[in-house]
Amino acid sequence: MTTPSPQPDLTMTAGLAGGGRRAGVGDWVRLARPKQWVKGLFVLVGPVYGHVMGEWSAVAAALLAFVAFGLASSGCYVINDLKDREADARHPRKRKRPLAAGVIGAGPALVYCAGLFALALAAVGGVWALGRQVGDAWWSASGPLLLGVLTVYVINTVAYSLWMKHVVILDVISLAMGFVLRVLAGCAAVMVTPSPWLLNVTFFVAMFLAFGKRLGERSTTPDAAAARKVQEQYTDALLRMVVVVTGVGALITYAGYVQSRGDQYHFGFNLLWLTMLPATFALLRAMLLVENGKYDDPTELAGSDRPFQIAAVLFAGMTVGLMVAFSGS
């Protein structure tokens, strides 16, 4: 009697093989993670606080810098997902990513990555062309400066994916520097000198977001260390402490900036102080929801939590409104 040959266990291979499904447009879009482009808003911080967004050339340069960083960050995410696709396949949420699910292969992903970087360079070229069109020697340096900052950003992000993400504390500093470099890029695009206040606030806010993400992961993922190896070195107590420290650092630094602008926004008192209210609420709201395990990523919180969104809109509206109202002072 002939023994039938064993059939392959399709349930074990479906995740890595993508169930035989061919990649669609949505899969390629998800691979680029366009939702993460919201982090590129930090590129616009320098131009906004530098009071140059009333000039068409500055607006165009800032938007091109935003696009350049968005495309470059998407390319870096592809590299990260290529390296982590096996670990992501075991993660309850990340296993649905196109590379982890096997819907997109490594070869096509690399070609896609190269295309994203090429488009980012084209956007930088647009900033360089704008600088030459303005005809000012100072402005003509914006393109090369932006290219330099973007290059450092890509090196830092790739180094994070390959090595620094596994080194405790250094992983968060690397992520925070990604935000600082975005701010520097926006300043370079419009040739505005960044203030120490601006860089310090960005650095503390970025560390708050990164530490908050690690704390959130420990609340929402059964085995956080399996999904992120560096979690083996973190503890809940340490993460709670540094989330508070970096959050307070961000608020104190921003309060110092507000105080330094007392003469510029004075009308009975320093009106810019009013922006402290939504800023404080948004930061503490994020801390509360991450601590309660509602989100494992503050970026997702920003796109989902209505009270946080209202506070963010109030902060942005009040800040821009005051800048416009006191632009002549």
C-alpha positions as CSV (number, residue, x, y, z in Angstrom):
1,M,0.0,0.0,0.0
2,T,1.4,3.4,-1.0
3,T,1.8,6.0,1.7
4,P,0.6,9.4,0.5
5,S,3.3,12.0,0.5
6,P,2.8,14.7,3.2
7,Q,1.3,18.0,2.0
8,P,3.1,21.3,2.9
9,D,1.6,23.2,5.7
10,L,0.3,26.3,3.9
11,T,-0.5,28.1,7.1
12,M,3.2,28.2,8.1
13,T,4.3,29.6,4.7
14,A,1.5,32.0,3.9
15,G,2.9,34.9,5.9
16,L,6.3,34.8,4.1
17,A,4.9,33.9,0.7
18,G,2.1,36.5,0.8
19,G,-0.5,33.8,0.0
20,G,0.6,33.9,-3.7
21,R,-0.9,37.4,-4.1
22,R,0.8,39.8,-6.4
23,A,1.7,43.3,-5.2
24,G,-0.8,46.0,-6.0
25,V,-0.4,49.8,-6.0
26,G,-1.5,49.9,-2.4
27,D,1.3,47.6,-1.3
28,W,3.9,49.8,-2.9
29,V,2.4,52.9,-1.2
30,R,2.3,51.1,2.2
31,L,6.0,50.1,1.7
32,A,6.9,53.8,1.4
33,R,4.9,54.5,4.7
34,P,3.4,57.9,3.6
35,K,1.8,58.3,7.0
36,Q,5.2,58.9,8.4
37,W,5.6,61.9,6.2
38,V,3.9,63.8,9.0
39,K,7.3,63.9,10.7
40,G,8.5,66.0,7.8
41,L,6.4,68.9,9.2
42,F,9.5,69.6,11.3
43,V,11.1,70.7,8.0
44,L,8.7,73.6,8.0
45,V,9.5,74.7,11.6
46,G,12.5,76.8,10.7
47,P,10.9,78.7,7.8
48,V,7.8,79.4,9.9
49,Y,9.6,80.6,13.0
50,G,12.1,82.4,10.8
51,H,9.2,84.5,9.4
52,V,10.1,83.9,5.8
53,M,7.0,82.0,4.6
54,G,5.5,85.2,3.2
55,E,8.0,85.0,0.3
56,W,7.0,82.7,-2.6
57,S,10.5,81.5,-3.2
58,A,10.9,80.6,0.5
59,V,7.5,78.8,0.5
60,A,8.5,76.8,-2.6
61,A,11.9,75.9,-1.2
62,A,10.5,74.8,2.1
63,L,7.9,72.6,0.4
64,L,10.5,71.0,-1.9
65,A,12.6,70.3,1.2
66,F,9.6,68.7,2.8
67,V,9.1,66.5,-0.2
68,A,12.8,65.6,-0.4
69,F,12.8,64.4,3.2
70,G,9.6,62.6,2.8
71,L,11.0,60.6,-0.2
72,A,14.3,60.0,1.5
73,S,12.6,58.8,4.6
74,S,10.5,56.4,2.6
75,G,13.7,55.0,1.0
76,C,15.2,54.5,4.4
77,Y,12.0,52.7,5.6
78,V,12.4,50.3,2.7
79,I,16.0,49.5,3.8
80,N,14.8,49.0,7.4
81,D,11.9,46.7,6.3
82,L,14.3,44.7,4.2
83,K,16.6,44.1,7.1
84,D,13.8,43.3,9.6
85,R,11.4,41.4,7.4
86,E,11.9,38.1,9.2
87,A,11.4,39.6,12.6
88,D,8.5,41.7,11.4
89,A,6.8,38.5,10.1
90,R,6.5,37.3,13.8
91,H,5.1,40.7,15.0
92,P,1.3,40.8,15.4
93,R,1.0,44.1,13.5
94,K,4.2,44.4,11.5
95,R,3.7,41.0,9.8
96,K,1.2,42.8,7.5
97,R,3.9,45.0,6.0
98,P,4.5,44.1,2.3
99,L,8.0,42.8,2.7
100,A,7.3,40.8,5.9
101,A,4.2,39.3,4.3
102,G,6.2,38.4,1.2
103,V,4.0,40.3,-1.2
104,I,7.0,42.3,-2.4
105,G,10.4,40.7,-3.0
106,A,13.8,42.1,-2.0
107,G,14.9,42.8,-5.5
108,P,12.0,45.0,-6.6
109,A,12.1,46.7,-3.2
110,L,15.7,47.7,-3.7
111,V,14.9,49.2,-7.1
112,Y,11.9,51.0,-5.6
113,C,14.2,52.3,-2.8
114,A,16.7,53.7,-5.4
115,G,13.9,55.4,-7.2
116,L,12.7,57.1,-4.0
117,F,16.2,58.4,-3.3
118,A,16.5,59.7,-6.9
119,L,13.2,61.6,-6.6
120,A,14.5,63.1,-3.3
121,L,17.6,64.3,-5.1
122,A,15.4,65.8,-7.8
123,A,13.5,67.8,-5.1
124,V,16.9,69.0,-3.7
125,G,17.7,70.1,-7.3
126,G,14.6,72.1,-7.3
127,V,15.7,74.0,-4.2
128,W,19.1,74.6,-5.9
129,A,17.4,75.9,-9.0
130,L,15.3,78.3,-6.9
131,G,18.4,79.6,-5.2
132,R,20.0,80.3,-8.6
133,Q,16.8,82.0,-9.9
134,V,16.7,84.4,-7.0
135,G,20.2,85.3,-8.1
136,D,21.6,86.0,-4.6
137,A,24.9,84.4,-3.7
138,W,23.6,83.7,-0.2
139,W,20.5,81.9,-1.5
140,S,22.4,79.9,-4.1
141,A,24.0,78.0,-1.3
142,S,20.7,76.6,-0.1
143,G,20.7,73.6,-2.5
144,P,24.2,72.3,-1.5
145,L,23.5,72.9,2.2
146,L,20.2,71.0,1.9
147,L,21.9,68.1,0.1
148,G,24.5,67.9,2.9
149,V,21.9,67.8,5.6
150,L,19.9,65.2,3.7
151,T,23.0,63.0,3.2
152,V,23.7,63.1,6.9
153,Y,20.1,62.2,7.6
154,V,20.2,59.2,5.3
155,I,23.5,58.0,6.8
156,N,22.1,58.4,10.3
157,T,18.9,56.6,9.5
158,V,20.6,53.7,7.7
159,A,23.1,53.4,10.6
160,Y,20.1,53.3,12.9
161,S,18.6,50.4,10.9
162,L,21.8,48.4,10.7
163,W,23.3,49.0,14.2
164,M,22.2,51.9,16.5
165,K,18.7,50.6,16.9
166,H,20.2,47.8,19.1
167,V,22.2,50.1,21.4
168,V,20.2,51.3,24.4
169,I,19.8,55.2,24.7
170,L,21.9,55.6,21.5
171,D,18.9,54.3,19.5
172,V,16.7,57.2,20.8
173,I,19.4,59.8,20.3
174,S,19.7,58.7,16.7
175,L,16.0,59.0,16.2
176,A,15.9,62.4,17.8
177,M,18.7,63.6,15.5
178,G,16.6,62.6,12.6
179,F,14.1,65.3,13.7
180,V,16.8,67.8,14.4
181,L,18.2,67.2,10.9
182,R,14.7,67.8,9.5
183,V,14.7,71.2,11.2
184,L,18.2,72.0,10.0
185,A,17.1,71.1,6.4
186,G,14.2,73.5,6.5
187,C,16.5,76.2,7.7
188,A,19.1,75.4,5.0
189,A,16.4,75.5,2.3
190,V,15.4,79.1,3.1
191,M,18.8,80.2,4.5
192,V,17.6,80.9,8.0
193,T,20.0,80.4,11.0
194,P,18.4,78.0,13.5
195,S,18.3,79.2,17.1
196,P,19.5,77.0,20.0
197,W,15.9,77.2,21.4
198,L,14.5,75.7,18.2
199,L,17.0,72.8,18.2
200,N,16.7,72.1,21.9
201,V,12.9,71.9,21.8
202,T,13.0,69.6,18.7
203,F,15.6,67.4,20.4
204,F,13.6,67.0,23.6
205,V,10.3,66.5,21.8
206,A,11.8,63.9,19.5
207,M,13.3,61.9,22.5
208,F,9.9,62.1,24.3
209,L,8.2,60.6,21.2
210,A,10.9,57.8,20.9
211,F,10.9,56.9,24.5
212,G,7.1,57.0,24.6
213,K,7.0,54.6,21.6
214,R,9.2,52.1,23.5
215,L,7.1,52.4,26.6
216,G,3.9,52.0,24.5
217,E,5.3,48.9,22.9
218,R,5.9,47.3,26.3
219,S,2.2,47.8,27.1
220,T,0.7,46.6,23.8
221,T,3.1,43.9,22.7
222,P,3.2,40.6,24.6
223,D,6.9,40.1,24.0
224,A,8.4,43.5,23.2
225,A,11.9,42.2,23.2
226,A,11.2,39.8,20.4
227,A,10.0,42.6,18.2
228,R,12.7,45.1,19.2
229,K,15.8,43.6,20.7
230,V,16.9,46.8,22.5
231,Q,13.8,46.3,24.7
232,E,15.8,43.7,26.6
233,Q,17.9,46.5,28.1
234,Y,15.1,48.9,28.9
235,T,12.8,48.6,31.9
236,D,9.3,50.0,32.5
237,A,10.6,52.1,35.3
238,L,13.5,53.6,33.3
239,L,11.2,54.4,30.3
240,R,8.6,56.0,32.5
241,M,11.3,58.2,34.0
242,V,12.9,59.3,30.7
243,V,9.5,60.0,29.2
244,V,8.8,62.4,32.0
245,V,12.3,63.9,31.9
246,T,12.3,64.5,28.2
247,G,8.7,65.8,28.3
248,V,9.4,68.3,31.0
249,G,12.6,69.2,29.2
250,A,10.6,70.0,26.1
251,L,8.1,72.2,28.0
252,I,10.8,74.0,30.0
253,T,12.8,74.7,26.8
254,Y,9.8,76.0,25.0
255,A,8.8,78.1,28.0
256,G,12.3,79.6,27.7
257,Y,11.7,80.4,24.0
258,V,8.4,82.0,24.9
259,Q,10.0,84.2,27.5
260,S,12.8,85.2,25.1
261,R,10.1,86.6,22.8
262,G,8.4,88.8,25.4
263,D,9.1,92.1,23.6
264,Q,8.1,90.8,20.2
265,Y,4.6,89.5,21.2
266,H,3.8,92.0,23.9
267,F,0.2,93.4,24.1
268,G,-0.5,93.9,27.8
269,F,1.6,90.7,28.4
270,N,3.5,88.2,26.3
271,L,0.6,86.7,24.2
272,L,2.8,83.9,23.0
273,W,2.5,82.5,26.5
274,L,-1.0,81.4,25.6
275,T,0.5,78.7,23.3
276,M,1.8,77.0,26.4
277,L,-1.7,75.8,27.2
278,P,-2.4,73.6,24.2
279,A,1.3,72.5,24.1
280,T,1.2,71.3,27.7
281,F,-2.2,69.6,27.2
282,A,-1.0,67.8,24.1
283,L,2.2,66.5,25.6
284,L,0.6,65.3,28.9
285,R,-2.3,63.8,26.8
286,A,0.2,61.8,24.8
287,M,2.0,60.7,28.0
288,L,-1.3,59.5,29.5
289,L,-2.4,57.5,26.5
290,V,0.9,55.8,26.0
291,E,1.1,54.9,29.7
292,N,-2.4,53.4,29.5
293,G,-1.4,51.3,26.5
294,K,-3.9,52.9,24.1
295,Y,-1.1,53.5,21.5
296,D,2.3,52.0,20.9
297,D,3.4,54.9,18.7
298,P,2.8,58.6,19.4
299,T,2.7,59.2,15.7
300,E,-0.4,57.1,15.5
301,L,-1.8,58.9,18.4
302,A,-1.5,62.2,16.5
303,G,-3.5,60.8,13.7
304,S,-6.2,59.2,15.8
305,D,-6.9,60.9,19.1
306,R,-9.3,63.8,18.7
307,P,-8.4,65.8,21.9
308,F,-4.7,65.6,21.0
309,Q,-5.6,66.8,17.4
310,I,-7.6,69.7,18.7
311,A,-4.8,70.8,21.0
312,A,-2.3,70.5,18.1
313,V,-4.5,72.6,15.8
314,L,-5.0,75.2,18.5
315,F,-1.3,75.4,19.1
316,A,-0.5,75.8,15.4
317,G,-3.3,78.3,14.8
318,M,-2.4,80.5,17.8
319,T,1.3,80.5,16.8
320,V,0.8,81.3,13.2
321,G,-1.9,83.9,14.1
322,L,0.4,85.7,16.5
323,M,3.2,85.6,14.0
324,V,1.0,87.2,11.3
325,A,-0.4,89.7,13.7
326,F,3.0,90.9,15.0
327,S,4.9,90.4,11.8
328,G,5.6,94.2,11.5
329,S,7.0,94.5,15.0
